[in-house]
């Protein structure tokens, strides 16, 4: 069915200026180009709708190509970060934290029995504080001495020598 620009804009639900833009920039099909000034252009609705479908499909394809390119770039960036040892697999972090927290918990639970004798000999408030502070620092130093696994096959290293007590 041949229609003028006003009717085509009503059929498609777009403005006449959108049709003009598409006509000038995107080759909107015109069925009859006026031969004289003042005559209306006529559009075949079937051809225009086919053109719009092809245009939308092209937009979808471009969007998919853009998405694929972005995903490939992200994958490359992640792999490069992994090669620079900037990323650590979650399983290693989970394993290391579990090991460290387990050791810390065990060490804290031993603390009262270890400090009981030293505390029994103290009579001053400052002495109690010193003994307790030393025990807590020992626990923290032990936690710091835990080596982290270097890769997925490694279960974790031997403890490092603890830093000097504060």
C-alpha positions in Angstrom: 0.0 0.0 0.0 1.4 3.4 -1.0 1.1 6.2 1.6 2.4 9.7 2.1 4.8 10.7 4.8 2.1 11.8 7.3 0.3 8.5 7.0 3.5 6.5 7.2 4.5 8.3 10.4 1.1 7.5 11.9 1.4 3.8 10.8 4.9 3.4 12.2 4.3 5.6 15.3 7.3 7.9 14.6 7.5 11.6 13.7 7.8 12.9 10.2 11.1 14.4 11.0 12.4 10.8 12.0 11.3 9.7 8.5 13.1 12.6 6.9 16.3 11.7 8.9 16.1 8.1 8.0 15.5 9.1 4.4 18.5 11.4 4.3 20.9 9.3 6.4 19.8 5.7 6.3 18.3 5.1 2.9 14.6 4.8 3.9 13.0 3.4 0.7 10.9 5.9 -1.3 8.5 4.4 -3.8 7.7 7.5 -5.8 10.0 10.5 -5.7 8.1 13.7 -6.7 9.0 15.1 -10.1 7.9 18.6 -9.2 8.0 20.8 -6.3 4.9 20.5 -4.1 4.2 16.8 -4.9 4.3 14.3 -2.0 6.7 11.4 -1.8 5.0 8.1 -1.6 6.2 5.1 0.4 5.4 1.4 0.1 4.5 0.3 3.6 5.6 -3.3 3.0 9.1 -2.1 1.7 9.5 0.3 4.6 8.5 -2.3 7.2 11.0 -4.8 5.7 13.7 -2.0 5.7 12.9 -1.3 9.4 13.2 -5.1 10.3 16.5 -5.4 8.4 17.7 -2.2 10.1 16.7 -3.5 13.6 18.4 -6.9 12.9 21.6 -5.0 11.9 21.4 -3.1 15.1 21.0 -6.3 17.1 24.0 -7.8 15.2 26.1 -4.8 15.9 25.1 -4.9 19.6 26.0 -8.6 19.8 29.4 -7.9 18.0 30.1 -5.1 20.5 29.1 -7.3 23.4 31.4 -10.1 22.1 34.3 -7.7 21.6 33.8 -6.4 25.2 33.7 -9.9 26.6 36.9 -10.9 24.7 38.6 -7.8 26.0 37.5 -8.6 29.5 38.7 -12.1 29.2 42.1 -10.9 27.9 42.4 -8.4 30.8 41.6 -11.1 33.4 44.1 -13.5 31.9 46.8 -10.7 31.8 46.0 -9.8 35.4 46.3 -13.5 36.3 49.7 -13.8 34.5 50.9 -10.7 36.5 49.8 -12.5 39.7 47.3 -9.8 40.4 44.4 -12.2 40.7 44.0 -15.1 43.1 41.5 -18.0 42.6 38.7 -17.8 45.1 39.4 -21.4 46.2 42.9 -20.4 47.4 41.6 -17.4 49.3 38.9 -19.6 50.9 41.4 -22.3 51.8 44.0 -19.8 53.2 41.5 -17.9 55.3 40.1 -21.2 56.6 43.5 -22.4 57.6 44.5 -19.1 59.2 41.3 -18.7 61.1 41.4 -22.3 62.3 45.0 -21.9 63.6 44.1 -18.5 65.2 41.0 -20.0 66.9 43.1 -23.0 68.2 45.8 -20.6 69.5 43.3 -18.4 71.3 41.6 -21.4 72.9 45.0 -22.4 74.3 45.7 -19.0 75.6 44.0 -19.2 79.1 45.8 -22.4 80.0 49.1 -21.0 78.8 48.7 -17.7 80.7 47.2 -19.1 83.9 50.5 -19.7 85.6 52.0 -16.4 84.6 48.9 -14.6 85.7 48.8 -16.4 89.1 52.3 -15.0 89.9 51.2 -11.4 89.1 50.0 -9.0 91.8 49.9 -5.7 90.0 47.4 -4.6 87.4 50.3 -3.6 85.0 51.7 -7.1 85.3 48.3 -8.7 84.3 48.2 -6.4 81.3 51.8 -7.2 80.2 51.2 -11.0 80.4 47.8 -10.7 78.5 49.3 -8.4 75.9 52.2 -10.7 75.3 49.9 -13.7 74.9 47.6 -11.8 72.4 50.7 -10.6 70.5 52.0 -14.2 70.3 48.6 -15.3 68.8 48.6 -12.5 66.3 52.2 -13.1 65.3 51.4 -16.8 64.7 48.5 -15.7 62.5 50.9 -13.4 60.5 53.4 -16.3 60.2 51.0 -18.4 58.1 52.1 -18.8 54.5 49.5 -18.4 51.8 49.3 -21.1 49.1 50.9 -20.0 45.8 48.7 -21.9 43.4 45.7 -24.2 43.3 47.8 -27.4 43.7 49.6 -26.1 46.8 48.0 -26.7 50.2 49.9 -23.9 51.9 53.5 -23.4 53.0 55.3 -23.8 56.2 54.9 -21.0 58.8 57.3 -18.2 58.5 59.3 -17.1 61.5 57.1 -14.7 63.5 57.9 -11.0 63.5 59.4 -9.6 66.7 56.8 -9.1 69.5 55.7 -5.6 70.2 
